[in-house]
Amino acid sequence: MSLWDLASRTPFDSGTLPPWFVRPATSQYHQGYLFLETRDKVLAELRVSLDDVRGWHDRGWLPFEPVQLEELDPDHIGALIFVRNAARSGLPHALLDTLFREFPSTYLPNPARLAYSFTFGWVESAPVPDPSDSPDLHELITEHLDDWLELLAENSEVDELKALAARVAELLQKIDEDAQHSEATDE
């Protein structure tokens, strides 16, 4: 994708996002939390009033009714932080109304992951894969190396095969030199 392709898109284009973004989506699962905070304590710490929060909910900015919740979990607190920051950003309420309408109706925004891209609209940073979920690199290479080398040979990729052979020879020579140097210093 060229820079022009990216620059010419509007947030409403249905094109593919770059791999570092995902679309905000409501999870069908909600994590239960052991440690909740009282609503009044959270509002005091965030320096917002219950009237502010009611107004945000009435405008459709907040997907839950804060008056009905005595305790808040981290997802609800994150949504409050995000909406508070948006409300205090200086953007006109009419623009915020439009932007918040683009969210799924029960979406709880995470202020650490959510952003507005002028090219793609609302996006979240893609989750970073857990390295423990990835196959062992050595195992992966060992499993596929022969097939890949065969494919290079079948496609007559002589230059690439020669470059690989030269690199392997270079590394073997370095190992030999290191071993000889090690033996010389041991004597």
C-alpha positions as CSV (number, residue, x, y, z in Angstrom):
1,M,0.0,0.0,0.0
2,S,1.5,3.3,-1.1
3,L,1.6,6.5,1.0
4,W,-0.8,8.0,-1.5
5,D,-3.2,5.1,-1.0
6,L,-3.2,5.7,2.7
7,A,-3.5,9.5,2.4
8,S,-6.4,9.4,0.0
9,R,-8.6,7.2,2.2
10,T,-11.4,8.5,4.3
11,P,-12.3,7.1,7.7
12,F,-15.3,5.5,6.1
13,D,-13.3,3.4,3.6
14,S,-13.9,-0.2,4.2
15,G,-10.3,-1.1,3.3
16,T,-7.9,-3.2,5.2
17,L,-6.3,-1.7,8.2
18,P,-2.5,-1.9,8.7
19,P,-1.5,-4.8,10.9
20,W,-0.8,-2.6,13.9
21,F,-4.5,-1.6,14.1
22,V,-7.8,-3.4,14.7
23,R,-11.3,-2.1,14.7
24,P,-12.9,-1.5,18.1
25,A,-15.3,-4.2,18.8
26,T,-17.5,-5.2,21.7
27,S,-16.4,-8.4,23.3
28,Q,-19.0,-11.0,23.9
29,Y,-17.1,-11.9,27.0
30,H,-16.7,-9.5,30.0
31,Q,-13.9,-10.2,32.4
32,G,-15.1,-10.5,35.9
33,Y,-12.9,-8.6,38.4
34,L,-12.2,-9.3,42.0
35,F,-11.3,-5.8,43.0
36,L,-13.9,-3.1,42.2
37,E,-13.8,0.5,43.1
38,T,-16.7,2.4,44.5
39,R,-18.3,4.7,41.9
40,D,-18.1,7.8,44.1
41,K,-14.4,7.3,44.8
42,V,-13.6,6.8,41.1
43,L,-15.6,10.0,40.2
44,A,-13.7,11.9,42.9
45,E,-10.4,10.7,41.7
46,L,-11.3,11.5,38.1
47,R,-12.6,14.9,39.2
48,V,-16.0,14.5,37.4
49,S,-19.4,14.8,38.9
50,L,-22.3,12.3,38.7
51,D,-24.1,15.0,36.7
52,D,-21.3,15.1,34.1
53,V,-21.4,11.3,33.8
54,R,-25.2,11.3,33.5
55,G,-24.9,13.8,30.7
56,W,-22.3,11.7,28.9
57,H,-24.6,8.7,29.1
58,D,-27.6,10.7,27.9
59,R,-25.6,11.9,24.9
60,G,-24.6,8.3,24.0
61,W,-21.0,8.8,24.8
62,L,-20.9,6.3,27.8
63,P,-22.3,2.8,27.1
64,F,-23.4,2.2,30.7
65,E,-25.7,4.0,33.2
66,P,-23.3,5.1,36.0
67,V,-26.1,5.9,38.4
68,Q,-27.1,2.2,38.4
69,L,-23.6,1.0,39.3
70,E,-22.3,1.4,42.9
71,E,-19.0,-0.3,42.0
72,L,-16.9,0.0,38.9
73,D,-14.5,-2.5,37.3
74,P,-11.3,-1.4,35.4
75,D,-13.2,-1.6,32.0
76,H,-15.8,0.9,33.2
77,I,-13.2,3.1,34.8
78,G,-11.2,3.1,31.5
79,A,-14.4,4.1,29.6
80,L,-14.9,7.0,32.1
81,I,-11.4,8.2,31.6
82,F,-11.7,8.1,27.9
83,V,-15.0,9.9,27.7
84,R,-13.8,12.4,30.3
85,N,-10.7,13.2,28.3
86,A,-12.8,13.5,25.1
87,A,-15.3,15.8,26.8
88,R,-12.5,18.0,28.0
89,S,-10.6,18.0,24.8
90,G,-12.2,21.2,23.5
91,L,-13.9,19.5,20.6
92,P,-17.5,20.6,20.0
93,H,-20.1,18.4,21.5
94,A,-21.7,18.0,18.1
95,L,-18.5,16.5,16.7
96,L,-18.1,14.2,19.7
97,D,-21.7,13.1,19.2
98,T,-20.8,12.1,15.7
99,L,-17.6,10.4,16.7
100,F,-19.1,8.4,19.6
101,R,-22.0,7.2,17.3
102,E,-19.4,5.2,15.4
103,F,-18.8,2.9,18.4
104,P,-20.6,-0.3,19.0
105,S,-23.4,0.4,21.4
106,T,-21.9,-1.5,24.4
107,Y,-18.3,-0.8,23.6
108,L,-16.1,0.1,26.6
109,P,-13.2,2.1,25.3
110,N,-9.7,1.4,26.7
111,P,-7.9,4.8,26.8
112,A,-4.5,3.0,26.5
113,R,-5.4,1.3,23.2
114,L,-8.0,3.4,21.5
115,A,-7.2,6.2,19.1
116,Y,-8.8,8.2,16.3
117,S,-7.0,8.0,13.0
118,F,-7.9,10.6,10.4
119,T,-7.3,8.0,7.8
120,F,-9.0,5.0,9.3
121,G,-11.4,6.4,11.9
122,W,-11.6,4.7,15.3
123,V,-8.8,2.1,15.8
124,E,-7.2,0.2,18.6
125,S,-3.6,-0.9,18.7
126,A,-3.5,-4.6,17.8
127,P,-2.7,-6.9,20.6
128,V,0.9,-7.9,20.9
129,P,1.2,-11.7,20.4
130,D,2.4,-13.7,23.4
131,P,5.9,-15.1,22.5
132,S,5.0,-18.3,24.4
133,D,2.3,-18.9,21.8
134,S,4.8,-18.8,19.0
135,P,6.6,-21.9,17.9
136,D,10.2,-22.2,18.8
137,L,12.2,-20.4,16.1
138,H,14.8,-23.2,15.9
139,E,12.1,-25.8,15.7
140,L,10.3,-23.8,13.0
141,I,13.4,-23.3,10.9
142,T,14.4,-26.9,11.2
143,E,11.0,-28.1,10.2
144,H,10.8,-25.9,7.1
145,L,14.4,-25.3,6.0
146,D,14.7,-28.3,3.6
147,D,11.4,-27.5,1.9
148,W,12.4,-23.9,1.4
149,L,15.9,-24.8,0.0
150,E,14.2,-27.3,-2.4
151,L,11.8,-24.6,-3.5
152,L,14.7,-22.2,-4.1
153,A,16.4,-24.9,-6.2
154,E,13.2,-25.7,-8.2
155,N,12.8,-22.0,-9.0
156,S,16.5,-21.7,-10.0
157,E,17.2,-19.1,-7.3
158,V,20.9,-19.6,-7.8
159,D,22.0,-16.2,-6.4
160,E,20.0,-16.7,-3.2
161,L,21.3,-20.2,-2.7
162,K,24.9,-19.0,-3.3
163,A,24.4,-16.2,-0.8
164,L,23.1,-18.6,1.8
165,A,26.0,-21.0,1.1
166,A,28.5,-18.2,1.5
167,R,26.9,-17.0,4.7
168,V,26.9,-20.6,6.2
169,A,30.6,-20.9,5.1
170,E,31.4,-17.6,6.7
171,L,29.8,-18.6,10.0
172,L,31.6,-22.0,10.0
173,Q,34.9,-20.2,9.4
174,K,34.2,-17.9,12.3
175,I,33.5,-20.9,14.6
176,D,36.8,-22.5,13.5
177,E,38.7,-19.2,14.1
178,D,37.1,-18.7,17.5
179,A,37.9,-22.3,18.5
180,Q,41.5,-21.9,17.4
181,H,41.8,-18.6,19.3
182,S,40.3,-20.3,22.4
183,E,42.8,-23.2,22.2
184,A,45.7,-20.7,21.8
185,T,44.6,-18.7,24.9
186,D,44.1,-22.0,26.9
187,E,47.7,-23.1,26.3
